[in-house]
Amino acid sequence: METTKQKRTIVHLELEGKHYYYGNLKALCDSWDKEDIGVAYNYLKNYGIDEEHPYIGKKCIIRKGTIITSPHSK
């Protein structure tokens, strides 16, 4: 039986002191309008968010990172 750790990308939205987590930018932007977070999906897509380069706007902060889960049996 082979086990491997799984790595998954996570997008973290910090808005009004609360924290929300998404699997990708599209899921985040499907949940929030530009008026809510102060930025549009196309802008974020081109911005190039990564662990070293978060988006810091007037209304929110958006970070991208990696979650490492426990080993999964194959």
OpenMM code with the backbone's topology and positions (N, CA, C; nanometers):
from openmm import Vec3, app, unit

residues = "MET GLU THR THR LYS GLN LYS ARG THR ILE VAL HIS LEU GLU LEU GLU GLY LYS HIS TYR TYR TYR GLY ASN LEU LYS ALA LEU CYS ASP SER TRP ASP LYS GLU ASP ILE GLY VAL ALA TYR ASN TYR LEU LYS ASN TYR GLY ILE ASP GLU GLU HIS PRO TYR ILE GLY LYS LYS CYS ILE ILE ARG LYS GLY THR ILE ILE THR SER PRO HIS SER LYS".split()
positions = [
    Vec3(0.0844, -0.1182, 0.0000),
    Vec3(0.0000, 0.0000, 0.0000),
    Vec3(0.0888, 0.1245, 0.0000),
    Vec3(0.0662, 0.2129, -0.0951),
    Vec3(0.1457, 0.3342, -0.1101),
    Vec3(0.0696, 0.4529, -0.0514),
    Vec3(0.1396, 0.5361, 0.0256),
    Vec3(0.0761, 0.6561, 0.0808),
    Vec3(0.1560, 0.7778, 0.0377),
    Vec3(0.0851, 0.8828, -0.0003),
    Vec3(0.1502, 1.0069, -0.0386),
    Vec3(0.0746, 1.1235, 0.0223),
    Vec3(0.1488, 1.2247, 0.0612),
    Vec3(0.0857, 1.3465, 0.1106),
    Vec3(0.0276, 1.4211, -0.0075),
    Vec3(-0.0891, 1.4786, 0.0128),
    Vec3(-0.1528, 1.5539, -0.0934),
    Vec3(-0.1341, 1.7026, -0.0686),
    Vec3(-0.1004, 1.7750, -0.1735),
    Vec3(-0.0877, 1.9204, -0.1653),
    Vec3(-0.1997, 1.9815, -0.2464),
    Vec3(-0.2648, 2.0799, -0.1889),
    Vec3(-0.3738, 2.1478, -0.2580),
    Vec3(-0.3578, 2.2977, -0.2422),
    Vec3(-0.3900, 2.3695, -0.3471),
    Vec3(-0.3864, 2.5150, -0.3429),
    Vec3(-0.5074, 2.5652, -0.2659),
    Vec3(-0.4866, 2.6704, -0.1883),
    Vec3(-0.5957, 2.7334, -0.1153),
    Vec3(-0.5856, 2.8836, -0.1344),
    Vec3(-0.6998, 2.9468, -0.1475),
    Vec3(-0.7064, 3.0925, -0.1595),
    Vec3(-0.7746, 3.1446, -0.0341),
    Vec3(-0.7098, 3.2370, 0.0335),
    Vec3(-0.7562, 3.2905, 0.1611),
    Vec3(-0.8014, 3.4350, 0.1421),
    Vec3(-0.9265, 3.4620, 0.1779),
    Vec3(-0.9806, 3.5969, 0.1720),
    Vec3(-0.9958, 3.6498, 0.3133),
    Vec3(-0.9366, 3.7649, 0.3400),
    Vec3(-0.9545, 3.8344, 0.4672),
    Vec3(-1.0365, 3.9593, 0.4384),
    Vec3(-1.1573, 3.9645, 0.4963),
    Vec3(-1.2512, 4.0714, 0.4679),
    Vec3(-1.3210, 4.1111, 0.5971),
    Vec3(-1.3072, 4.2377, 0.6350),
    Vec3(-1.3708, 4.2912, 0.7561),
    Vec3(-1.3396, 4.2071, 0.8805),
    Vec3(-1.2146, 4.1640, 0.8914),
    Vec3(-1.1704, 4.0885, 1.0077),
    Vec3(-1.2107, 3.9422, 1.0091),
    Vec3(-1.2767, 3.8955, 0.9035),
    Vec3(-1.3170, 3.7547, 0.8942),
    Vec3(-1.2338, 3.6858, 0.7868),
    Vec3(-1.2243, 3.5534, 0.7984),
    Vec3(-1.1399, 3.4750, 0.7092),
    Vec3(-1.2240, 3.3716, 0.6360),
    Vec3(-1.2027, 3.3619, 0.5041),
    Vec3(-1.2757, 3.2695, 0.4189),
    Vec3(-1.1745, 3.1954, 0.3320),
    Vec3(-1.2023, 3.0694, 0.3031),
    Vec3(-1.1071, 2.9857, 0.2301),
    Vec3(-1.1737, 2.9215, 0.1088),
    Vec3(-1.1017, 2.9210, -0.0042),
    Vec3(-1.1546, 2.8709, -0.1304),
    Vec3(-1.0499, 2.7858, -0.2012),
    Vec3(-1.0960, 2.7000, -0.2898),
    Vec3(-1.0059, 2.6136, -0.3654),
    Vec3(-0.9376, 2.6827, -0.4816),
    Vec3(-0.9944, 2.7956, -0.5275),
    Vec3(-0.9330, 2.8716, -0.6362),
    Vec3(-0.9959, 3.0109, -0.6422),
    Vec3(-0.9364, 3.0969, -0.7218),
    Vec3(-0.9856, 3.2348, -0.7342),
    Vec3(-1.1266, 3.2413, -0.7913),
    Vec3(-1.1573, 3.1534, -0.8855),
    Vec3(-1.2906, 3.1538, -0.9461),
    Vec3(-1.3976, 3.1266, -0.8409),
    Vec3(-1.3741, 3.0312, -0.7532),
    Vec3(-1.4703, 2.9997, -0.6468),
    Vec3(-1.4889, 3.1196, -0.5541),
    Vec3(-1.3793, 3.1880, -0.5227),
    Vec3(-1.3886, 3.3076, -0.4386),
    Vec3(-1.4741, 3.4134, -0.5075),
    Vec3(-1.4460, 3.4395, -0.6353),
    Vec3(-1.5173, 3.5458, -0.7075),
    Vec3(-1.6602, 3.5073, -0.7431),
    Vec3(-1.6906, 3.3789, -0.7453),
    Vec3(-1.8295, 3.3353, -0.7627),
    Vec3(-1.9102, 3.3616, -0.6359),
    Vec3(-1.8423, 3.3723, -0.5226),
    Vec3(-1.9089, 3.3938, -0.3942),
    Vec3(-1.9209, 3.5411, -0.3557),
    Vec3(-1.8336, 3.6265, -0.4126),
    Vec3(-1.8290, 3.7679, -0.3761),
    Vec3(-1.8314, 3.8538, -0.5013),
    Vec3(-1.9090, 3.9599, -0.5004),
    Vec3(-1.9114, 4.0553, -0.6108),
    Vec3(-1.7937, 4.1518, -0.5989),
    Vec3(-1.7617, 4.2159, -0.7114),
    Vec3(-1.6560, 4.3173, -0.7127),
    Vec3(-1.6849, 4.4262, -0.6099),
    Vec3(-1.8111, 4.4620, -0.5940),
    Vec3(-1.8486, 4.5650, -0.4973),
    Vec3(-1.8194, 4.5212, -0.3535),
    Vec3(-1.8285, 4.3905, -0.3268),
    Vec3(-1.8034, 4.3381, -0.1921),
    Vec3(-1.6549, 4.3399, -0.1552),
    Vec3(-1.5713, 4.2942, -0.2490),
    Vec3(-1.4288, 4.2788, -0.2176),
    Vec3(-1.3408, 4.3874, -0.2796),
    Vec3(-1.3979, 4.4665, -0.3704),
    Vec3(-1.3238, 4.5786, -0.4272),
    Vec3(-1.2315, 4.5445, -0.5418),
    Vec3(-1.2460, 4.4245, -0.5978),
    Vec3(-1.1596, 4.3831, -0.7078),
    Vec3(-1.2336, 4.2777, -0.7902),
    Vec3(-1.2063, 4.2757, -0.9218),
    Vec3(-1.2723, 4.1825, -1.0125),
    Vec3(-1.1857, 4.0581, -1.0366),
    Vec3(-1.2521, 3.9516, -1.0779),
    Vec3(-1.1848, 3.8238, -1.1051),
    Vec3(-1.0734, 3.8392, -1.2092),
    Vec3(-1.1020, 3.9067, -1.3193),
    Vec3(-1.0005, 3.9199, -1.4251),
    Vec3(-0.8758, 3.9926, -1.3755),
    Vec3(-0.8936, 4.0921, -1.2925),
    Vec3(-0.7783, 4.1623, -1.2361),
    Vec3(-0.6961, 4.0676, -1.1496),
    Vec3(-0.7638, 3.9924, -1.0621),
    Vec3(-0.6931, 3.8989, -0.9741),
    Vec3(-0.6198, 3.7909, -1.0529),
    Vec3(-0.6831, 3.7433, -1.1591),
    Vec3(-0.6227, 3.6399, -1.2435),
    Vec3(-0.4914, 3.6903, -1.3019),
    Vec3(-0.4906, 3.8153, -1.3457),
    Vec3(-0.3703, 3.8726, -1.4077),
    Vec3(-0.2695, 3.9240, -1.3054),
    Vec3(-0.3123, 3.9449, -1.1837),
    Vec3(-0.2269, 3.9996, -1.0781),
    Vec3(-0.1143, 3.9035, -1.0403),
    Vec3(-0.1438, 3.7755, -1.0442),
    Vec3(-0.0409, 3.6759, -1.0120),
    Vec3(-0.0223, 3.6544, -0.8634),
    Vec3(-0.1314, 3.6336, -0.7925),
    Vec3(-0.1236, 3.6083, -0.6480),
    Vec3(-0.0480, 3.4787, -0.6233),
    Vec3(0.0464, 3.4824, -0.5308),
    Vec3(0.1108, 3.3604, -0.4816),
    Vec3(0.1519, 3.3833, -0.3369),
    Vec3(0.2210, 3.2881, -0.2782),
    Vec3(0.2550, 3.2964, -0.1359),
    Vec3(0.3388, 3.4195, -0.1034),
    Vec3(0.4201, 3.4621, -0.1960),
    Vec3(0.5086, 3.5769, -0.1748),
    Vec3(0.4470, 3.7091, -0.2216),
    Vec3(0.3344, 3.7026, -0.2907),
    Vec3(0.2767, 3.8205, -0.3553),
    Vec3(0.1245, 3.8233, -0.3364),
    Vec3(0.0774, 3.8551, -0.2152),
    Vec3(-0.0680, 3.8626, -0.1921),
    Vec3(-0.1264, 3.9885, -0.2551),
    Vec3(-0.2568, 3.9864, -0.2765),
    Vec3(-0.3273, 4.1062, -0.3195),
    Vec3(-0.3711, 4.1800, -0.1931),
    Vec3(-0.3323, 4.3057, -0.1800),
    Vec3(-0.3724, 4.3872, -0.0654),
    Vec3(-0.4475, 4.5078, -0.1201),
    Vec3(-0.5780, 4.5077, -0.0997),
    Vec3(-0.6627, 4.6150, -0.1503),
    Vec3(-0.7216, 4.6968, -0.0368),
    Vec3(-0.8060, 4.7922, -0.0726),
    Vec3(-0.8701, 4.8776, 0.0277),
    Vec3(-0.9719, 4.8012, 0.1107),
    Vec3(-1.0371, 4.7014, 0.0504),
    Vec3(-1.1430, 4.6282, 0.1201),
    Vec3(-1.1001, 4.4922, 0.1732),
    Vec3(-1.0005, 4.4295, 0.1103),
    Vec3(-0.9657, 4.2928, 0.1496),
    Vec3(-0.8196, 4.2612, 0.1215),
    Vec3(-0.7786, 4.1475, 0.1737),
    Vec3(-0.6484, 4.0889, 0.1429),
    Vec3(-0.6772, 3.9483, 0.0912),
    Vec3(-0.6129, 3.9129, -0.0199),
    Vec3(-0.6289, 3.7789, -0.0761),
    Vec3(-0.4906, 3.7165, -0.0866),
    Vec3(-0.4778, 3.5988, -0.0256),
    Vec3(-0.3505, 3.5266, -0.0260),
    Vec3(-0.3708, 3.3909, -0.0914),
    Vec3(-0.2632, 3.3346, -0.1408),
    Vec3(-0.2678, 3.2006, -0.1973),
    Vec3(-0.1625, 3.1172, -0.1261),
    Vec3(-0.1967, 2.9947, -0.0940),
    Vec3(-0.1032, 2.9072, -0.0256),
    Vec3(-0.1285, 2.7623, -0.0609),
    Vec3(-0.0645, 2.6751, 0.0140),
    Vec3(-0.0761, 2.5313, -0.0084),
    Vec3(-0.1173, 2.4640, 0.1217),
    Vec3(-0.2126, 2.3741, 0.1108),
    Vec3(-0.2510, 2.2895, 0.2242),
    Vec3(-0.1908, 2.1525, 0.1998),
    Vec3(-0.1300, 2.0978, 0.3004),
    Vec3(-0.0772, 1.9626, 0.2925),
    Vec3(-0.1651, 1.8754, 0.3804),
    Vec3(-0.2246, 1.7738, 0.3191),
    Vec3(-0.3143, 1.6857, 0.3939),
    Vec3(-0.2395, 1.5591, 0.4344),
    Vec3(-0.3012, 1.4830, 0.5206),
    Vec3(-0.2396, 1.3581, 0.5645),
    Vec3(-0.2305, 1.2600, 0.4479),
    Vec3(-0.1427, 1.1626, 0.4593),
    Vec3(-0.1260, 1.0665, 0.3492),
    Vec3(-0.2567, 0.9987, 0.3129),
    Vec3(-0.2701, 0.9721, 0.1825),
    Vec3(-0.3889, 0.9073, 0.1281),
    Vec3(-0.3476, 0.7729, 0.0701),
    Vec3(-0.4146, 0.6684, 0.1078),
    Vec3(-0.3830, 0.5360, 0.0548),
    Vec3(-0.4325, 0.5232, -0.0887),
    Vec3(-0.3490, 0.4639, -0.1724),
    Vec3(-0.3881, 0.4432, -0.3134),
    Vec3(-0.4223, 0.2992, -0.3377),
] * unit.nanometer
topology = app.Topology()
chain = topology.addChain("A")
for resn in residues:
    res = topology.addResidue(resn, chain)
    for name in ("N", "CA", "C"):
        topology.addAtom(name, app.Element.getBySymbol(name[0]), res)
